[in-house]
């Protein structure tokens, strides 16, 4: 069974696109091998800035032959007076068998003739040569390039192809390039062409000899190089940055690192500005001293093995010095105009073409945050509305600063830094000014599920209000995310709202939040283009339910059925949903709740079937004279324990409530063992349906237990 190798070589692929494309190619090749019955060992992938490669060990050299039964015309048509008709002869010829080999088979439609046909398997080389070009051309890239033929597209021009089964070349062609056995090594450190003698492990050795390393090797080499360079400065360490490390891994094939320095006078600028310039604009790692403070050094990762004369280091230092000078100039220029003086300029900064300016947005967010502050105060949460009001007023003012225009990654952060550095109001105590600055600094947080939430309650309220206003406006315009399309990052912002509410334990309901956010657009020009309220409420409710489900399942790690059960009872209160999910998780393994889950499914199905037949439950359950004892016992259980469960639920003592509900197993099991619900007697039937409806409602106040998966659980 031969080993398979595919390598597509091209001009440098953007670093941010490599990992996803490499994984997609692996999945596509795996699916192709499985679909064509060629699968062998594990399919692995290999990638560098100039290549995507896939290897599969021990695939089938060809497909196995398949014997298929082909059905022909009916027996009555195929034979007349015991002799084959022209229809039978034609069928036999088409099937490639003798008429005498035709068989009679019985089908639901009657007797037909059939033939057993052997379908010869195709060679792996032929299948791959035919199927791989389509797989390569359909890889998703955020941006494509088109060249030569109108129908050929790829992220960058293709320069070479390697496609092999063991030592043999597959006759594959893509983008006018025919596959061969020749790859290419490192642009600078190798002689260029690299001959691949075999599709197995020798491929990696050949590339390694040509100074091309795999992803894991490159990361290890970069870490070693960064450590070695940093050790030349006593007490220093390089600042760990996983995202930046992933980027430089995808920018290099044989990496090394150099240590550079900058004038310590630049340390007078805020650390956030310096690190952003180094990280986002130059792809440099920051260096810090033993106390964690920024040191006047940086680390650059090179796609070569050394810089013996220091020319690359000098060039990087010169570029960084120019960048820092720009940042210092912008910082000093911006200080000539305070954030308060910049508010009027927001009228000329467009938020969204149909939703007005950032000045309009600021006014809406102020109203929304005032309402949120009042809700929190009434719920006993300590919050400073004055701090929130001033922070909202200034939150977007930094969009007019020169520093943010140059370094857009710093929006919000610059506003917080300027609010801390400037004397906004002489009457404000310093602590209050710093609280305002912190809220502005944090109001874009969290930018991902791994990011921290704002440090203060005031920052949390501003973060929620700002994002809710954006989501409300976009949904009201009908700009709802669909599939992979989310140009305004609404999913990310909704994830952030859920995370902030959850981690800050804020008593805010999602539906109320979004209705209040939409009301901020009342009597505006934008409202004339909005969808109706019913459509808005429905789409927003579905959207946030999905976001809360994502948070509970993927961020918090709750089981799928637990999340479904919890959200089936209420998907509006984030903090409450977390508490209920934890309570359900603690009791889910108990046999009582496995039984109750099955009983809830049964009750729901009975009520659903009754509704489909137009059979309505009674308005309320009655104790009828001919009711069996099991029915009376269950009704008595509901009457006694229903109010107790409700009282515990209102106090959010969900563990105790679920423990009490678990005692329902015995009367519920006895009822279903002895009592028939869908009886002929209409009054008795309606009465029992009313009992099931009441019981199901009692069970579902904390979680919809009919969503619990009971099969295969202990």
Secondary structure, 3 states (H helix, E strand, C coil): CCCEEEEEEECCCCHHHHHHHHHHHHHHHHHHHHHCCCCCCCEEEEEECCEEEEEECCCCCECCCEEEEEEEEEHHHHEECCEECHHHHHHHHHHCCCHHHCEEEEECCEEEEEEEEEECCCEHHHHHHHHHHHHHHCCCCCCCEECCCCCCEECCCEEEEEEEECCEECCCEECCEECECEEECCCCCCCCEEECCCCCCHHHHHHHHCCCCCHHHHHHHHHHHHHHHHCCCCCCEECCCHHHHHHHHCCCCCCEEEEEECCHHHHHCCHHHHHHHHHHHCCEEEEECCCCCEEEEEEEEECCCCCCCCHHHHHHHHHHHHHHHHHHHHHHHHCCCCCHHHHHHHHHCEEECCCEEHHHHHHHHHHHHHHHHHHHHHCCCCCCHHHHHHHHHHHCHHHHCHHHHHCHHHCCHHHHHHHHHCCCCCCCCHHHHHHHHHHHHHCCCCCCCCCCCCCCHHHHHHHHHHHHHHHHHHHHCCCCCECCECCCCHHHHHHHHHHHHHHHCCCCEHHHHHHHHHHCCCCCCHHHHCCCHHHHHHHHHHHHHHHHHHHHHHHCCCCHHHHHHHHHHCCCEHHHHHHHHHHHHHHCCCHHHHHHHHHHHHHHHHHHHHHHCCCCCCCCCCCCCCCCHHHHHHHHHHHHHHHHHHHHHHCCCHHHHHHHHHCCHHHHHHHHHHCCCCCCCHHHHHHHHHHHHHHHHHHCCCCCHHHCCCCCCC
